[in-house]
């Protein structure tokens, strides 16, 4: 089964200045176009589980979180 597409719609950083952890809300879109929403905590450099699929959390070129 292919991984669903993740669209980051909202996030906030924890109170640290280093941008290492935070909270995010994403929209998950499956190949059949079914969508779900999920809010969760994340840590940069660690994997998060989103509805049975694992995504590595990293930073994009603007220092925003991304899920690969």
N, CA, C and O atoms as a GROMACS GRO file, in nm:
protein
  272
    1UNK      N    1   0.085  -0.119   0.000
    1UNK     CA    2   0.000   0.000   0.000
    1UNK      C    3   0.088   0.125   0.000
    1UNK      O    4   0.185   0.133   0.076
    2UNK      N    5   0.056   0.220  -0.084
    2UNK     CA    6   0.130   0.346  -0.092
    2UNK      C    7   0.104   0.430   0.032
    2UNK      O    8  -0.004   0.425   0.092
    3UNK      N    9   0.204   0.509   0.068
    3UNK     CA   10   0.186   0.602   0.179
    3UNK      C   11   0.090   0.712   0.139
    3UNK      O   12   0.095   0.760   0.025
    4UNK      N   13   0.003   0.753   0.230
    4UNK     CA   14  -0.083   0.868   0.202
    4UNK      C   15   0.000   0.996   0.191
    4UNK      O   16   0.113   1.002   0.238
    5UNK      N   17  -0.058   1.097   0.128
    5UNK     CA   18   0.005   1.228   0.118
    5UNK      C   19  -0.025   1.307   0.244
    5UNK      O   20  -0.137   1.305   0.295
    6UNK      N   21   0.076   1.378   0.294
    6UNK     CA   22   0.062   1.457   0.416
    6UNK      C   23   0.068   1.605   0.380
    6UNK      O   24   0.161   1.650   0.313
    7UNK      N   25  -0.031   1.682   0.424
    7UNK     CA   26  -0.032   1.826   0.407
    7UNK      C   27  -0.031   1.890   0.545
    7UNK      O   28  -0.126   1.874   0.622
    8UNK      N   29   0.075   1.961   0.576
    8UNK     CA   30   0.089   2.029   0.704
    8UNK      C   31   0.004   2.155   0.700
    8UNK      O   32   0.029   2.244   0.619
    9UNK      N   33  -0.096   2.164   0.788
    9UNK     CA   34  -0.184   2.281   0.784
    9UNK      C   35  -0.162   2.377   0.901
    9UNK      O   36  -0.196   2.495   0.892
   10UNK      N   37  -0.104   2.325   1.010
   10UNK     CA   38  -0.082   2.412   1.126
   10UNK      C   39   0.027   2.349   1.212
   10UNK      O   40   0.030   2.227   1.228
   11UNK      N   41   0.114   2.430   1.268
   11UNK     CA   42   0.212   2.379   1.363
   11UNK      C   43   0.254   2.490   1.456
   11UNK      O   44   0.238   2.609   1.426
   12UNK      N   45   0.310   2.451   1.570
   12UNK     CA   46   0.367   2.546   1.664
   12UNK      C   47   0.488   2.480   1.728
   12UNK      O   48   0.493   2.358   1.745
   13UNK      N   49   0.584   2.562   1.764
   13UNK     CA   50   0.704   2.512   1.830
   13UNK      C   51   0.682   2.512   1.980
   13UNK      O   52   0.609   2.595   2.032
   14UNK      N   53   0.746   2.416   2.049
   14UNK     CA   54   0.745   2.420   2.194
   14UNK      C   55   0.821   2.545   2.238
   14UNK      O   56   0.877   2.615   2.155
   15UNK      N   57   0.822   2.572   2.365
   15UNK     CA   58   0.877   2.699   2.414
   15UNK      C   59   1.029   2.710   2.404
   15UNK      O   60   1.086   2.808   2.453
   16UNK      N   61   1.096   2.613   2.343
   16UNK     CA   62   1.241   2.625   2.329
   16UNK      C   63   1.277   2.709   2.207
   16UNK      O   64   1.196   2.723   2.115
   17UNK      N   65   1.395   2.764   2.206
   17UNK     CA   66   1.440   2.849   2.096
   17UNK      C   67   1.507   2.769   1.984
   17UNK      O   68   1.537   2.825   1.879
   18UNK      N   69   1.530   2.641   2.005
   18UNK     CA   70   1.608   2.561   1.911
   18UNK      C   71   1.525   2.494   1.802
   18UNK      O   72   1.582   2.430   1.713
   19UNK      N   73   1.396   2.507   1.805
   19UNK     CA   74   1.307   2.446   1.706
   19UNK      C   75   1.334   2.296   1.692
   19UNK      O   76   1.362   2.247   1.582
   20UNK      N   77   1.324   2.225   1.804
   20UNK     CA   78   1.348   2.081   1.802
   20UNK      C   79   1.221   1.999   1.821
   20UNK      O   80   1.218   1.881   1.788
   21UNK      N   81   1.116   2.061   1.875
   21UNK     CA   82   0.992   1.986   1.898
   21UNK      C   83   0.873   2.081   1.892
   21UNK      O   84   0.887   2.203   1.906
   22UNK      N   85   0.756   2.022   1.869
   22UNK     CA   86   0.636   2.104   1.860
   22UNK      C   87   0.512   2.019   1.844
   22UNK      O   88   0.510   1.900   1.874
   23UNK      N   89   0.407   2.083   1.795
   23UNK     CA   90   0.278   2.018   1.775
   23UNK      C   91   0.230   2.055   1.635
   23UNK      O   92   0.243   2.169   1.592
   24UNK      N   93   0.176   1.957   1.564
   24UNK     CA   94   0.134   1.980   1.425
   24UNK      C   95  -0.005   1.922   1.400
   24UNK      O   96  -0.046   1.825   1.464
   25UNK      N   97  -0.075   1.982   1.306
   25UNK     CA   98  -0.200   1.929   1.253
   25UNK      C   99  -0.180   1.908   1.104
   25UNK      O  100  -0.135   1.998   1.033
   26UNK      N  101  -0.213   1.789   1.057
   26UNK     CA  102  -0.196   1.755   0.916
   26UNK      C  103  -0.327   1.702   0.859
   26UNK      O  104  -0.412   1.653   0.932
   27UNK      N  105  -0.341   1.714   0.727
   27UNK     CA  106  -0.448   1.646   0.654
   27UNK      C  107  -0.382   1.532   0.578
   27UNK      O  108  -0.285   1.552   0.505
   28UNK      N  109  -0.436   1.413   0.596
   28UNK     CA  110  -0.384   1.292   0.533
   28UNK      C  111  -0.476   1.258   0.418
   28UNK      O  112  -0.597   1.240   0.438
   29UNK      N  113  -0.422   1.247   0.296
   29UNK     CA  114  -0.501   1.213   0.178
   29UNK      C  115  -0.453   1.079   0.123
   29UNK      O  116  -0.336   1.063   0.091
   30UNK      N  117  -0.545   0.984   0.113
   30UNK     CA  118  -0.514   0.850   0.064
   30UNK      C  119  -0.528   0.846  -0.088
   30UNK      O  120  -0.589   0.935  -0.147
   31UNK      N  121  -0.470   0.743  -0.153
   31UNK     CA  122  -0.479   0.733  -0.300
   31UNK      C  123  -0.622   0.738  -0.354
   31UNK      O  124  -0.643   0.784  -0.466
   32UNK      N  125  -0.721   0.690  -0.276
   32UNK     CA  126  -0.860   0.694  -0.323
   32UNK      C  127  -0.928   0.828  -0.290
   32UNK      O  128  -1.050   0.841  -0.303
   33UNK      N  129  -0.847   0.928  -0.248
   33UNK     CA  130  -0.890   1.065  -0.217
   33UNK      C  131  -0.964   1.078  -0.083
   33UNK      O  132  -1.014   1.186  -0.052
   34UNK      N  133  -0.971   0.972  -0.004
   34UNK     CA  134  -1.026   0.981   0.131
   34UNK      C  135  -0.932   1.065   0.216
   34UNK      O  136  -0.810   1.051   0.206
   35UNK      N  137  -0.987   1.155   0.300
   35UNK     CA  138  -0.904   1.243   0.382
   35UNK      C  139  -0.936   1.228   0.530
   35UNK      O  140  -1.051   1.204   0.569
   36UNK      N  141  -0.833   1.244   0.611
   36UNK     CA  142  -0.846   1.245   0.756
   36UNK      C  143  -0.757   1.356   0.810
   36UNK      O  144  -0.663   1.400   0.743
   37UNK      N  145  -0.787   1.400   0.930
   37UNK     CA  146  -0.705   1.503   0.995
   37UNK      C  147  -0.649   1.446   1.124
   37UNK      O  148  -0.716   1.368   1.192
   38UNK      N  149  -0.527   1.485   1.158
   38UNK     CA  150  -0.466   1.437   1.283
   38UNK      C  151  -0.378   1.546   1.342
   38UNK      O  152  -0.307   1.617   1.270
   39UNK      N  153  -0.383   1.560   1.475
   39UNK     CA  154  -0.297   1.651   1.549
   39UNK      C  155  -0.210   1.568   1.642
   39UNK      O  156  -0.258   1.475   1.706
   40UNK      N  157  -0.081   1.601   1.650
   40UNK     CA  158   0.013   1.520   1.728
   40UNK      C  159   0.136   1.603   1.763
   40UNK      O  160   0.161   1.709   1.705
   41UNK      N  161   0.214   1.553   1.859
   41UNK     CA  162   0.342   1.613   1.896
   41UNK      C  163   0.451   1.552   1.809
   41UNK      O  164   0.439   1.436   1.766
   42UNK      N  165   0.556   1.628   1.782
   42UNK     CA  166   0.667   1.576   1.702
   42UNK      C  167   0.799   1.626   1.757
   42UNK      O  168   0.806   1.725   1.828
   43UNK      N  169   0.906   1.553   1.721
   43UNK     CA  170   1.044   1.591   1.754
   43UNK      C  171   1.123   1.581   1.624
   43UNK      O  172   1.117   1.479   1.555
   44UNK      N  173   1.199   1.685   1.590
   44UNK     CA  174   1.280   1.686   1.468
   44UNK      C  175   1.382   1.571   1.476
   44UNK      O  176   1.447   1.553   1.578
   45UNK      N  177   1.393   1.496   1.367
   45UNK     CA  178   1.488   1.385   1.360
   45UNK      C  179   1.431   1.252   1.404
   45UNK      O  180   1.499   1.150   1.394
   46UNK      N  181   1.308   1.250   1.453
   46UNK     CA  182   1.243   1.126   1.495
   46UNK      C  183   1.126   1.095   1.402
   46UNK      O  184   1.076   1.183   1.331
   47UNK      N  185   1.082   0.970   1.405
   47UNK     CA  186   0.966   0.930   1.324
   47UNK      C  187   0.837   0.949   1.401
   47UNK      O  188   0.834   0.933   1.523
   48UNK      N  189   0.731   0.984   1.329
   48UNK     CA  190   0.597   0.989   1.387
   48UNK      C  191   0.511   0.887   1.314
   48UNK      O  192   0.531   0.861   1.195
   49UNK      N  193   0.416   0.831   1.385
   49UNK     CA  194   0.322   0.735   1.326
   49UNK      C  195   0.192   0.810   1.299
   49UNK      O  196   0.133   0.869   1.389
   50UNK      N  197   0.149   0.807   1.174
   50UNK     CA  198   0.024   0.872   1.135
   50UNK      C  199  -0.062   0.767   1.067
   50UNK      O  200  -0.037   0.728   0.953
   51UNK      N  201  -0.163   0.722   1.138
   51UNK     CA  202  -0.257   0.622   1.086
   51UNK      C  203  -0.187   0.501   1.025
   51UNK      O  204  -0.220   0.459   0.914
   52UNK      N  205  -0.091   0.445   1.099
   52UNK     CA  206  -0.026   0.321   1.056
   52UNK      C  207   0.092   0.338   0.962
   52UNK      O  208   0.152   0.238   0.920
   53UNK      N  209   0.126   0.459   0.926
   53UNK     CA  210   0.242   0.487   0.840
   53UNK      C  211   0.340   0.573   0.918
   53UNK      O  212   0.301   0.658   0.998
   54UNK      N  213   0.469   0.552   0.893
   54UNK     CA  214   0.573   0.624   0.966
   54UNK      C  215   0.639   0.727   0.876
   54UNK      O  216   0.670   0.700   0.760
   55UNK      N  217   0.660   0.847   0.931
   55UNK     CA  218   0.720   0.959   0.858
   55UNK      C  219   0.832   1.018   0.943
   55UNK      O  220   0.816   1.038   1.063
   56UNK      N  221   0.945   1.044   0.879
   56UNK     CA  222   1.057   1.109   0.946
   56UNK      C  223   1.032   1.260   0.947
   56UNK      O  224   0.997   1.318   0.844
   57UNK      N  225   1.050   1.321   1.062
   57UNK     CA  226   1.030   1.465   1.076
   57UNK      C  227   1.164   1.535   1.054
   57UNK      O  228   1.264   1.503   1.120
   58UNK      N  229   1.166   1.630   0.962
   58UNK     CA  230   1.287   1.709   0.936
   58UNK      C  231   1.245   1.853   0.913
   58UNK      O  232   1.128   1.888   0.928
   59UNK      N  233   1.340   1.937   0.876
   59UNK     CA  234   1.311   2.077   0.849
   59UNK      C  235   1.326   2.105   0.700
   59UNK      O  236   1.416   2.051   0.635
   60UNK      N  237   1.239   2.189   0.646
   60UNK     CA  238   1.255   2.229   0.506
   60UNK      C  239   1.352   2.347   0.499
   60UNK      O  240   1.410   2.386   0.600
   61UNK      N  241   1.369   2.404   0.382
   61UNK     CA  242   1.467   2.511   0.363
   61UNK      C  243   1.433   2.640   0.438
   61UNK      O  244   1.518   2.728   0.451
   62UNK      N  245   1.309   2.651   0.487
   62UNK     CA  246   1.268   2.769   0.564
   62UNK      C  247   1.259   2.739   0.713
   62UNK      O  248   1.203   2.818   0.789
   63UNK      N  249   1.314   2.625   0.754
   63UNK     CA  250   1.314   2.581   0.894
   63UNK      C  251   1.174   2.552   0.945
   63UNK      O  252   1.146   2.570   1.064
   64UNK      N  253   1.086   2.507   0.856
   64UNK     CA  254   0.953   2.460   0.894
   64UNK      C  255   0.956   2.307   0.897
   64UNK      O  256   1.033   2.246   0.822
   65UNK      N  257   0.875   2.244   0.981
   65UNK     CA  258   0.876   2.098   0.984
   65UNK      C  259   0.820   2.038   0.855
   65UNK      O  260   0.730   2.095   0.793
   66UNK      N  261   0.875   1.923   0.817
   66UNK     CA  262   0.819   1.848   0.704
   66UNK      C  263   0.824   1.700   0.740
   66UNK      O  264   0.905   1.658   0.822
   67UNK      N  265   0.736   1.622   0.677
   67UNK     CA  266   0.719   1.481   0.709
   67UNK      C  267   0.745   1.400   0.583
   67UNK      O  268   0.669   1.409   0.487
   68UNK      N  269   0.852   1.321   0.585
   68UNK     CA  270   0.894   1.245   0.467
   68UNK      C  271   0.880   1.096   0.495
   68UNK      O  272   0.910   1.014   0.409
   0.00000   0.00000   0.00000
